[in-house]
Amino acid sequence: MPTVIIPSLLRKFTGGIERVDVPGKSIRELVLHLGQQFPGIDQQLLHDGDIRPSIAVSIDGEIATGGVLDLVNQDSEVHFIPALGGGSL
C-alpha cells in the first residue's frame, strides 16, 4: 500500500500522524481515501478536482506533473509539498 507523508501544516487533520498507508493506484484515489480517513484534509489538497496549484506532489522522489491522474505503485512513497511563502528581496 502506498505511504503518504503528511506535511506538518496538515497534521492537524491527522492528529499529528506523519506517515499513513493509504490504498490507491492514483493520486486521486490516495487523496479521496485520505479525506475519508481524515475529514477535511482532501479539501486542503484539492481545488476544482485537481491538486491545488500551491501543492507539489512527489512520488518516489520525483516531482509529479499529472495532478490527480498520476499513478502510484503499491510500495510508493508520496509527499504533498506546500509551496513556501517568501518575501521580496
C-alpha positions as CSV (number, residue, x, y, z in Angstrom):
1,M,0.0,0.0,0.0
2,P,1.4,3.5,-0.9
3,T,2.7,5.5,2.0
4,V,1.8,9.2,2.2
5,I,4.0,11.6,4.2
6,I,1.8,14.3,5.7
7,P,3.3,17.8,5.7
8,S,3.5,19.5,9.1
9,L,0.9,22.1,8.1
10,L,-1.7,19.4,7.5
11,R,-1.0,17.2,10.5
12,K,-3.8,19.0,12.5
13,F,-6.2,16.9,10.3
14,T,-4.4,13.7,11.2
15,G,-4.0,14.2,14.9
16,G,-0.2,14.6,14.4
17,I,0.3,11.4,12.3
18,E,3.2,11.9,9.9
19,R,3.0,8.8,7.8
20,V,0.0,6.9,6.7
21,D,-0.5,3.9,4.4
22,V,-3.4,4.7,2.0
23,P,-4.9,2.4,-0.6
24,G,-5.0,3.6,-4.2
25,K,-3.4,3.5,-7.6
26,S,-3.5,7.2,-8.4
27,I,-3.1,10.5,-6.6
28,R,-6.9,11.0,-6.9
29,E,-7.6,7.7,-5.1
30,L,-5.0,8.5,-2.4
31,V,-6.5,11.9,-1.7
32,L,-10.0,10.5,-1.6
33,H,-9.0,7.9,0.9
34,L,-7.1,10.4,3.0
35,G,-10.3,12.5,3.0
36,Q,-12.3,9.6,4.2
37,Q,-9.8,8.8,7.0
38,F,-9.1,12.4,7.9
39,P,-12.0,14.6,7.1
40,G,-11.0,18.0,5.6
41,I,-7.5,17.1,4.5
42,D,-8.7,16.4,1.0
43,Q,-10.1,19.9,0.7
44,Q,-6.7,21.3,1.6
45,L,-5.1,19.3,-1.2
46,L,-7.7,19.7,-3.9
47,H,-9.2,22.7,-5.8
48,D,-11.7,22.2,-8.6
49,G,-11.0,18.4,-8.6
50,D,-7.2,18.7,-9.1
51,I,-4.2,19.3,-6.8
52,R,-4.0,22.9,-5.6
53,P,-1.5,25.0,-7.6
54,S,0.2,25.7,-4.3
55,I,0.9,22.0,-3.6
56,A,3.6,19.9,-5.3
57,V,3.4,16.1,-5.3
58,S,6.5,13.9,-5.1
59,I,6.2,10.2,-6.0
60,D,9.2,8.1,-5.1
61,G,11.4,11.2,-5.0
62,E,10.3,12.6,-8.4
63,I,8.1,15.7,-8.8
64,A,4.8,14.5,-10.4
65,T,3.2,16.7,-13.1
66,G,0.0,14.9,-13.9
67,G,-2.0,16.1,-10.9
68,V,-4.6,13.6,-9.6
69,L,-4.1,11.4,-12.7
70,D,-0.5,10.4,-11.7
71,L,-0.2,6.7,-10.9
72,V,1.5,5.3,-7.8
73,N,2.8,1.8,-7.1
74,Q,1.9,-0.3,-4.0
75,D,5.3,0.5,-2.5
76,S,5.4,4.2,-3.5
77,E,6.1,7.0,-1.1
78,V,4.1,10.1,-1.8
79,H,4.8,13.6,-0.4
80,F,2.4,16.6,-0.7
81,I,4.7,19.6,-0.5
82,P,3.1,23.0,0.2
83,A,4.6,26.0,-1.5
84,L,6.9,28.0,0.6
85,G,5.9,31.6,1.1
86,G,8.5,34.3,0.7
87,G,9.1,37.9,0.5
88,S,10.8,40.2,-1.9
89,L,14.5,40.8,-1.8
